[in-house]
Amino acid sequence: MPREIVWLVIVTAAVVKSVDTSHLQNESNDPTPGMILLEELIANNTEALCKYVKCQEPLDVTECPENSVYLDGAGQFGCCGACVSFKKSGEANCTGSIDPAYGGDYTTTDSVSGPDGLHNSKDSFDHSNYVSSSWCDFGLKCNSTQMCEAGGEAEGGCLYIRQQYYTFLNTNYVSYRDDYRWAPNCTPHGGYAELQRKGPLGEEMHVCVDSAGNTIYGRIFQWQEDLLINMNCKCSRRVWEQLQAGEPSVTLHCMENGNYEELQCEDGWCYCVHSESGTPYSTILPEEAMQFLPCYNETLVGEQYLRRCDSISEASGQLTYHMLSKGVYGPAGLYKCDPDGSFSGEQCLHGECQCYDKYLSTILKASSGGGCNCARDQWLYSNEGNSHVKLYCASPSNKFDAGVYYTLQYYGDIGVYCVDQDGVRTSPMVYSEYVDHLDCEEAAKCQNGDNDACEKACLDCEPDFFVKYSTQE
């Protein structure tokens, strides 16, 4: 494109978000060749035009008004995206749903005013890029009377489990029997939010999860108060996304709680980022000069950015790459690293797996190939002076000493309950003599939205079988 045309596009698009082409003529009312090209660009290639638009900075979800969500997309909400407010449950005169499960995904209908179900009039589309929609919100459908209602999401999804939890809470909930249930934290799109607070009230564990709700790096207990402050797991989720895309990185470092470490280095250059967002806020310096950055912490980082495990991993990767370039397969990586650069709990060699501390200095247990969360938690409790806490780490199949959580855990000599592999209680707590009445599989189904399974979690149990926290019911 000629330079004068590019300049004109930049000026025109930067001044207005929607361009009125009726003014793009010269004084003699005859369109110039440049104006004709610009009109064609605006009419036929909006995305190309958006490359020259400078949006207000920053415009993201944190700046959207309450009960709205930021959505990006050239040609749908303008080049700069928009904060979109959808109709909530019980609101009338809907014309569809944003949720693809209920015919949404930006499908248009004849009754919708504005493109894609969005009212882009001057009254609802202001300078902050705020858009009011006639569609129902995520997880809702527009019924035959044009009323937004719960859509009954497919079983197993985050919104489905959350909906089933609150339905049960208002109908059949019994505190001492069902207190282990918790509502997941869902994104507006129906996936699992990065941070979940799993477990009963007062016993929560804060964990980082992938979009399907599976636990990833980042598990913090209630008593680790410093790490709970502003915990959001965004770095941990980013590392997981890179792995799914086949782009593993040993240079992106996360804190123990799944947030970004403030000091980040890549390809020999270092800079500071905000731990909650990963947004850079400093100049870029060579790694040899990283100590001059305001976020440098000598105790945490030392003289070298890469820690022992990811240094070994990087060296192994380089060796493998150079050997492959010569047609020779190099050795497989010997160690697994966590996103903070330390050694993962479970390390396997020649088919034999063992549990280690994060420094690889102590063998904690033979893992039986199932993981090492329990062994690591025992080690953590001991290091924090909580050695009185007794965890049972054993393989559920043979009860041998192992790194995984045994399905049943005991509350001193009083109660017994089921746990998942994060050690979170997933069943009612009953007195020890009634352990045979617990059904851990039915309890797990109950937590995952099968309300019919809740009464089966403790078979034929009377109220006095349960360890009650209150005499009131």
Steps between C-alpha positions, in 0.01 A plus 500: 500500500642849415640686798246787475213248508639330810535839668142587418372168634688552825365852551145414401475179706667653806245782516183290471409140584238465225582685181241690297626482141262775378758760601793336323491720189702794383366855473377445145289203621699269271658208688874477459664161426624493858150556638361224280761259631424605856124451449564151362722420796238613750219317321676174421792449739423630845768288663768653278378846597523411868875455470529879475266584789650607830263396779466668835750339735440296695155365411454160660265306724620685812356826364161363397198602710356245741290226338670544163779307332772616261480339156747554222437470128545725201179554308280394793569752777725747317875475463558553870255240633223587744362451848180304434207466739272200439155439643486313831271224625138618516544795263245525218502582129807298416577412139753219547796386708871571483566141611572271201323217687170685450534621142728794567858550389405837342214361289276781373120504485254727320365640827838618619572871472862552410759253366553170681227560756669812637343847517769722352296821513640823644291445813667170589843522331688782671862608496592230749394232251213374715240291318160385627379171353156348454649153543497289816828459688725193502328198657155643422260437213221712353180297546184502291358799694818700434610471862860414601521185711759245613599296201577167663858484379640164395591276793845539641556862397591768751173692468300176525672399826457849639131506404441154652675605822275801557190303404590239762593769755148641485319165515668197661815638666580365849798678655671212683441260209566723198749757630778360279338629180629820345406710198767533231612840373404525131594739223225680307564256215425199722855373555675471834666818627874470566457511880272265693429485874437131552353342808270568796475841664803551723689210339547650154807439291574757230607324180580593141312307232489466122191595297342160575549532878800265534757607757825643362798665670400718798348362823481722808365418848299741715790546742733620221349847531775692319457288186120539502522877455397586143539136388357463148691212330537687170866402455427136577215496246728666243765230547230234456377669180854503361536129571170427323623696199825300493703802607648412840715771654754467780547877520150605612505488879192486724471547874388215723145637489487501120553875453784644294839547660592866467835432333477334160787425260505361147778461244746676730281807567316576826218732605245550779130412480202549727450168682121503454487572128844434353501851350855642472579818693876545470773544244666194346854414611744221412487208745851593619355830625167369639604604853438861398131436432263619778340155531826309547506295822839351577358251751246367251702513179869495591754564227329296228143529378450133411469272803670164526221295346418725206874550435534122461184489288622778270841335458333169423274666242792667326695174492201315354454772235864490388504120489180492295656743252763229445242225464559356849239469774623650825414391854152572629469766769581346835314742725159665515493862616227709660429849363700658782814327367519243780470124465152348470396266777489188286813402305508184290799320353494169310139443602562548873348807665583658833389808693754770583509837670526804271880498524537133400700450818268260685303197385161533666323187376472250219220657298350187341466713186190680627637838611657657806256757639462322834874444543571864416232620742645288781840657426345850493316449830822382663699799370233742622491350849165324450637153561198417719288477183485136394436423135456150363696460179436165338392340177123437521545165326752341735528745794878502469694810597487733198493865394128524426222568746326196639129532425408507870651747746446521875426798722700387802324211671157649440392521138573360155431644154588466129750722318608569144862505382541859619416382852170693496209346692244365250245328726319540831704441814368209707614348826773242446280202586274582205774508237340210309198718428699751295483471122773724357394447138142615566632799697717599202196475270306722738771770492507477120134592465315167540257607772339154510831354623527725805292285735700192389830652614427358844291183465222449755653766726310639794555862608708389800750323267636837385761709675298816545654843529185653647205374704268714286352361181 
